[in-house]
Every structure is written in structure tokens, then in C-alpha cells.
Amino acid sequence: MVKYTNQFLAKLEDLIAESDYILRYEKGSFKAGYCLLREQKIIIINKFFTMEGKINALLEIIRIVPLETTKFSEKNVKLYEELTKMEVSI
């Protein structure tokens, strides 16, 4: 399911963009590759991470943070459901 490509990264970024969260790539020394500011609904990914690292960080955030799916397009609802089911099956 997980493909480490620019297209898959773009799909994850699009999914976050349709949620209430703002996704930013910033430099920093984040322990896990991302910083999550829940009160401000900002997701910050370390911009120096590889594509694989960025995808893994976004997948972890999508599994941890409940996203409001009412604003999602049909394709993003389907992707979100697949990603959240993937966590259960692991």
C-alpha cells in the first residue's frame, strides 16, 4: 500500500490540506521528524528528511491525530480509511 514516491507524498499532503491542519516543512532537530502543535493545528515536518522519512512521519501523524473527514473529497476519504485500517491490520 505504501509507495515511497513523490506522487504518494503529494496525496498525503493533499489529505492534510483538506483537514483543519496546516502542513509546513521547516528545519529543526525534531526527535521523530515532526512537531505537532495541537492547539494551533500545525504539523511541522523536518524539511531535511528524505522522502521516505517525510512519508513515514505523515503516516504516523495521520494514524495518531483524528482528522475531520467532512471536508474531504471522495478520494481522500477512501485514502484516509485505507490508511487508518492499515494501522489496525499491522
RAKA-V698695 format. One record per pair of residues at least 12 apart in sequence whose ideal C-beta (glycine too) atoms are under 8 Angstrom apart, sorted by the first residue. I is the first residue (numbers start at 1). GAP is how many residues later the second one is. D is the distance in Angstrom with one decimal. If there is no record, write none. Layout:
i:I gap:GAP d:D
i:I gap:GAP d:D
This chain:
i:1 gap:81 d:6.7
i:1 gap:85 d:6.0
i:2 gap:53 d:7.0
i:2 gap:57 d:6.9
i:2 gap:84 d:7.9
i:4 gap:47 d:6.1
i:4 gap:48 d:4.8
i:4 gap:51 d:5.8
i:5 gap:46 d:7.8
i:6 gap:45 d:6.8
i:8 gap:47 d:6.4
i:9 gap:42 d:6.0
i:9 gap:45 d:6.1
i:9 gap:46 d:5.5
i:9 gap:49 d:7.6
i:11 gap:68 d:6.2
i:12 gap:43 d:6.5
i:12 gap:46 d:4.5
i:12 gap:47 d:7.2
i:12 gap:50 d:7.2
i:13 gap:45 d:7.5
i:14 gap:62 d:6.6
i:15 gap:47 d:7.0
i:15 gap:52 d:7.7
i:15 gap:57 d:7.4
i:15 gap:61 d:5.0
i:15 gap:64 d:6.0
i:15 gap:65 d:6.2
i:16 gap:27 d:6.4
i:16 gap:42 d:7.0
i:16 gap:46 d:7.7
i:16 gap:51 d:7.9
i:18 gap:53 d:5.5
i:18 gap:54 d:5.1
i:18 gap:55 d:6.7
i:18 gap:58 d:5.5
i:19 gap:48 d:4.3
i:19 gap:49 d:6.2
i:19 gap:52 d:7.1
i:19 gap:53 d:7.6
i:20 gap:21 d:5.2
i:20 gap:47 d:7.6
i:20 gap:48 d:5.8
i:20 gap:51 d:7.9
i:21 gap:20 d:4.8
i:21 gap:21 d:6.8
i:21 gap:22 d:5.2
i:21 gap:44 d:7.3
i:21 gap:46 d:7.3
i:22 gap:19 d:6.5
i:22 gap:20 d:4.9
i:22 gap:21 d:7.0
i:23 gap:20 d:5.0
i:23 gap:22 d:7.1
i:23 gap:35 d:8.0
i:24 gap:18 d:6.5
i:24 gap:19 d:7.2
i:24 gap:20 d:5.1
i:24 gap:21 d:7.4
i:25 gap:19 d:7.6
i:25 gap:20 d:5.3
i:25 gap:21 d:7.6
i:25 gap:22 d:3.9
i:25 gap:29 d:7.8
i:26 gap:18 d:5.1
i:26 gap:19 d:7.7
i:26 gap:20 d:7.3
i:26 gap:21 d:6.0
i:27 gap:19 d:6.9
i:27 gap:20 d:5.5
i:27 gap:21 d:6.1
i:28 gap:16 d:7.1
i:28 gap:18 d:5.8
i:30 gap:14 d:7.5
i:30 gap:16 d:5.1
i:32 gap:25 d:6.9
i:32 gap:28 d:7.3
i:33 gap:12 d:6.5
i:33 gap:13 d:5.1
i:33 gap:16 d:5.3
i:33 gap:20 d:5.4
i:33 gap:21 d:7.6
i:33 gap:23 d:7.3
i:33 gap:24 d:4.2
i:34 gap:12 d:6.9
i:34 gap:23 d:4.4
i:34 gap:24 d:7.9
i:34 gap:26 d:7.5
i:34 gap:27 d:6.1
i:36 gap:25 d:6.4
i:36 gap:28 d:7.9
i:36 gap:29 d:6.9
i:38 gap:27 d:7.8
i:43 gap:15 d:7.9
i:43 gap:18 d:5.8
i:43 gap:22 d:8.0
i:45 gap:12 d:5.4
i:45 gap:13 d:6.9
i:59 gap:24 d:6.6
i:62 gap:18 d:7.2
i:62 gap:21 d:5.4
i:62 gap:22 d:7.4
i:63 gap:20 d:7.0
i:63 gap:21 d:6.6
i:63 gap:24 d:4.6
i:67 gap:13 d:6.6
